[in-house]
Amino acid sequence: MLHDVTDEDTAIALGSGDVAVLGTPRLVAWLEAATVATAEPLLDEGRTTVGTAVRVKHRRPTLVGGTIGCTAEVTSGPDEKGRITFAVRAVDGEGQVAGEGEIDRVVVDRGAFGT
């Protein structure tokens, strides 16, 4: 998943800092979106996943106008309780790792959330 960094994605806009670079909350959201997309083909109809843990290091600043490509790979699961762990990585337009880590999700019934 490729994302363009805009003013709305900065630490200033998100309230997570006072510089005009990609904010960590947005980076984590983009990485989570990658896990959702990666999990989708593994799920039965009526099922979805919800996030349960995030362990991400934001390693490099990305300026407004830059790009970030996010990937997620299943490293374990789904297990008998529906837990899935993903290795996640964000690479900037210069080919440098901007962030990486792990995200855990669990499979749930979509209907339990009224959707």
C-alpha positions in Angstrom: 0.0 0.0 0.0 1.5 3.3 -1.1 0.7 6.5 0.7 1.5 10.2 -0.1 2.4 12.2 3.0 0.2 15.4 3.3 -0.1 18.2 5.8 -2.9 16.2 7.4 -0.5 13.3 8.1 2.1 15.4 10.1 2.9 15.2 13.8 1.6 18.8 14.1 -1.8 17.9 12.6 -2.1 14.8 14.6 -1.0 16.4 17.9 1.8 13.9 18.3 4.7 16.4 17.9 5.6 19.9 16.7 7.4 19.2 13.4 5.9 18.9 9.9 6.9 15.3 9.3 4.9 12.1 9.1 3.4 11.5 12.5 3.8 8.2 14.2 0.0 7.7 14.7 -0.5 8.0 10.9 2.4 5.6 10.2 0.8 3.1 12.6 -2.6 3.5 11.0 -1.1 2.8 7.6 0.7 -0.2 8.9 -2.5 -1.5 10.5 -4.3 -1.0 7.2 -1.7 -3.2 5.6 -2.4 -6.0 8.1 -6.2 -5.7 7.5 -5.6 -6.2 3.7 -3.2 -9.1 4.3 -5.6 -10.8 6.7 -8.7 -10.5 4.5 -8.0 -13.5 2.2 -7.6 -15.7 5.3 -11.0 -15.0 6.7 -14.3 -16.8 6.3 -17.4 -14.8 5.3 -18.7 -12.7 8.2 -15.4 -12.5 9.9 -12.9 -9.6 10.4 -10.0 -8.8 12.5 -9.4 -6.3 15.2 -6.0 -5.0 16.4 -4.8 -6.1 19.8 -1.1 -5.0 20.0 1.3 -2.7 18.2 5.1 -2.9 18.5 6.4 -0.4 15.9 9.6 1.6 15.7 9.4 4.9 13.7 13.0 5.0 12.4 13.1 7.9 9.9 11.3 11.1 9.3 9.3 11.6 6.1 8.6 15.1 4.9 5.3 16.3 3.4 5.3 15.3 -0.3 7.2 12.1 0.4 5.8 8.6 0.0 5.5 5.6 2.2 4.9 2.0 1.1 3.6 -0.3 3.8 3.6 -4.1 3.8 2.5 -6.8 6.2 3.4 -10.4 6.3 1.8 -13.1 8.5 4.5 -14.5 10.9 2.1 -16.7 13.0 -1.5 -17.7 13.0 -4.3 -17.7 12.8 -4.1 -20.0 15.8 -7.0 -21.8 17.5 -8.0 -18.5 19.3 -7.9 -16.5 16.0 -4.7 -14.6 16.8 -2.5 -13.5 14.0 0.9 -11.8 14.2 2.2 -9.7 11.3 5.7 -8.3 10.6 5.1 -4.8 9.2 7.4 -2.5 7.3 7.2 1.0 6.0 9.7 2.1 3.3 10.0 5.7 2.1 10.4 6.9 -1.5 14.2 6.8 -1.1 14.1 3.0 -0.4 14.9 3.6 3.3 13.1 1.8 6.2 10.9 4.5 7.8 9.3 2.1 10.3 9.0 -1.6 11.2 7.8 -3.9 13.8 4.9 -6.3 14.7 1.2 -5.9 14.9 -1.2 -8.5 16.4 -4.8 -8.9 15.4 -7.5 -11.4 16.4 -10.3 -12.8 14.2 -13.8 -11.9 15.3 -17.4 -12.1 14.1 -18.2 -8.9 12.2 -21.8 -9.1 13.5 -20.6 -8.7 17.0 -19.9 -5.0 16.1 -23.2 -4.4 14.4 -21.7 -4.4 10.9 
